[in-house]
Amino acid sequence: MAAKQTIYHVSPSGERAAAAGVKWQVEGREGRRLLHEPHRTQQDAIDAARRHARQHQPAQVIVHALDGHIRSAYTYGETPAMPPGERGRKAGEQGGIS
């Protein structure tokens, strides 16, 4: 059985954190441990997420833009196969490429 993939999200922090100088965050779940790291720049957050992903393969880093859309993604290690009905599907949409 393949290992479950760990997903790390790099996203803008909330208004309260941004007021304190923390503009970006890394969130993910490493086994039972919930990861939530604040960072001052998006590049710092991306670098941290990529370090975590390399240590916890198979993993994926999803980088969000300021408006929340996915800007880019990085994959590390062998990822579990995606079911045929899921390929090509956007979040919230039904169906996909068969």
Contacts in CASP RR format, 6 or more apart in sequence:
PFRMAT RR
TARGET T0000
AUTHOR 0000-0000-0000
METHOD contacts of the structure
MODEL  1
MAAKQTIYHVSPSGERAAAAGVKWQVEGREGRRLLHEPHRTQQDAIDAAR
RHARQHQPAQVIVHALDGHIRSAYTYGETPAMPPGERGRKAGEQGGIS
2 58 0 8 1.000
2 78 0 8 1.000
2 80 0 8 1.000
2 81 0 8 1.000
3 57 0 8 1.000
3 58 0 8 1.000
3 80 0 8 1.000
4 80 0 8 1.000
5 58 0 8 1.000
5 59 0 8 1.000
5 60 0 8 1.000
5 79 0 8 1.000
5 80 0 8 1.000
6 28 0 8 1.000
6 29 0 8 1.000
6 30 0 8 1.000
6 31 0 8 1.000
6 52 0 8 1.000
6 53 0 8 1.000
6 56 0 8 1.000
6 58 0 8 1.000
6 59 0 8 1.000
6 60 0 8 1.000
7 28 0 8 1.000
7 29 0 8 1.000
7 59 0 8 1.000
7 60 0 8 1.000
7 61 0 8 1.000
7 62 0 8 1.000
8 26 0 8 1.000
8 27 0 8 1.000
8 28 0 8 1.000
8 35 0 8 1.000
8 49 0 8 1.000
8 52 0 8 1.000
8 53 0 8 1.000
8 59 0 8 1.000
8 60 0 8 1.000
8 61 0 8 1.000
8 62 0 8 1.000
9 26 0 8 1.000
9 27 0 8 1.000
9 28 0 8 1.000
9 49 0 8 1.000
9 62 0 8 1.000
9 64 0 8 1.000
10 24 0 8 1.000
10 25 0 8 1.000
10 26 0 8 1.000
10 42 0 8 1.000
10 45 0 8 1.000
10 46 0 8 1.000
10 49 0 8 1.000
10 61 0 8 1.000
10 62 0 8 1.000
10 63 0 8 1.000
10 64 0 8 1.000
11 24 0 8 1.000
11 25 0 8 1.000
11 27 0 8 1.000
11 64 0 8 1.000
11 68 0 8 1.000
12 18 0 8 1.000
12 23 0 8 1.000
12 24 0 8 1.000
12 25 0 8 1.000
12 64 0 8 1.000
12 66 0 8 1.000
12 68 0 8 1.000
13 22 0 8 1.000
13 23 0 8 1.000
13 24 0 8 1.000
13 25 0 8 1.000
13 38 0 8 1.000
17 23 0 8 1.000
17 25 0 8 1.000
17 38 0 8 1.000
21 40 0 8 1.000
22 38 0 8 1.000
22 39 0 8 1.000
22 40 0 8 1.000
23 39 0 8 1.000
23 40 0 8 1.000
23 41 0 8 1.000
23 42 0 8 1.000
24 38 0 8 1.000
24 39 0 8 1.000
24 40 0 8 1.000
24 41 0 8 1.000
24 42 0 8 1.000
24 44 0 8 1.000
24 45 0 8 1.000
25 36 0 8 1.000
25 37 0 8 1.000
25 38 0 8 1.000
25 39 0 8 1.000
25 45 0 8 1.000
26 35 0 8 1.000
26 36 0 8 1.000
26 37 0 8 1.000
26 39 0 8 1.000
26 45 0 8 1.000
26 48 0 8 1.000
26 49 0 8 1.000
26 52 0 8 1.000
27 34 0 8 1.000
27 35 0 8 1.000
27 36 0 8 1.000
27 37 0 8 1.000
28 34 0 8 1.000
28 35 0 8 1.000
28 36 0 8 1.000
29 35 0 8 1.000
30 52 0 8 1.000
30 56 0 8 1.000
35 52 0 8 1.000
37 45 0 8 1.000
37 48 0 8 1.000
39 45 0 8 1.000
39 48 0 8 1.000
42 63 0 8 1.000
46 61 0 8 1.000
46 63 0 8 1.000
49 61 0 8 1.000
49 63 0 8 1.000
50 61 0 8 1.000
50 74 0 8 1.000
50 76 0 8 1.000
52 59 0 8 1.000
53 59 0 8 1.000
53 60 0 8 1.000
53 61 0 8 1.000
53 74 0 8 1.000
53 76 0 8 1.000
54 76 0 8 1.000
57 76 0 8 1.000
57 77 0 8 1.000
57 78 0 8 1.000
58 75 0 8 1.000
58 76 0 8 1.000
58 77 0 8 1.000
58 78 0 8 1.000
58 79 0 8 1.000
58 80 0 8 1.000
59 75 0 8 1.000
59 76 0 8 1.000
59 77 0 8 1.000
60 73 0 8 1.000
60 74 0 8 1.000
60 75 0 8 1.000
60 76 0 8 1.000
60 79 0 8 1.000
61 73 0 8 1.000
61 74 0 8 1.000
61 76 0 8 1.000
62 70 0 8 1.000
62 73 0 8 1.000
63 70 0 8 1.000
63 71 0 8 1.000
63 72 0 8 1.000
63 73 0 8 1.000
63 74 0 8 1.000
64 70 0 8 1.000
64 71 0 8 1.000
65 71 0 8 1.000
84 97 0 8 1.000
84 98 0 8 1.000
85 95 0 8 1.000
85 96 0 8 1.000
85 97 0 8 1.000
85 98 0 8 1.000
86 95 0 8 1.000
86 96 0 8 1.000
87 96 0 8 1.000
87 97 0 8 1.000
88 96 0 8 1.000
88 97 0 8 1.000
89 95 0 8 1.000
89 96 0 8 1.000
89 97 0 8 1.000
END
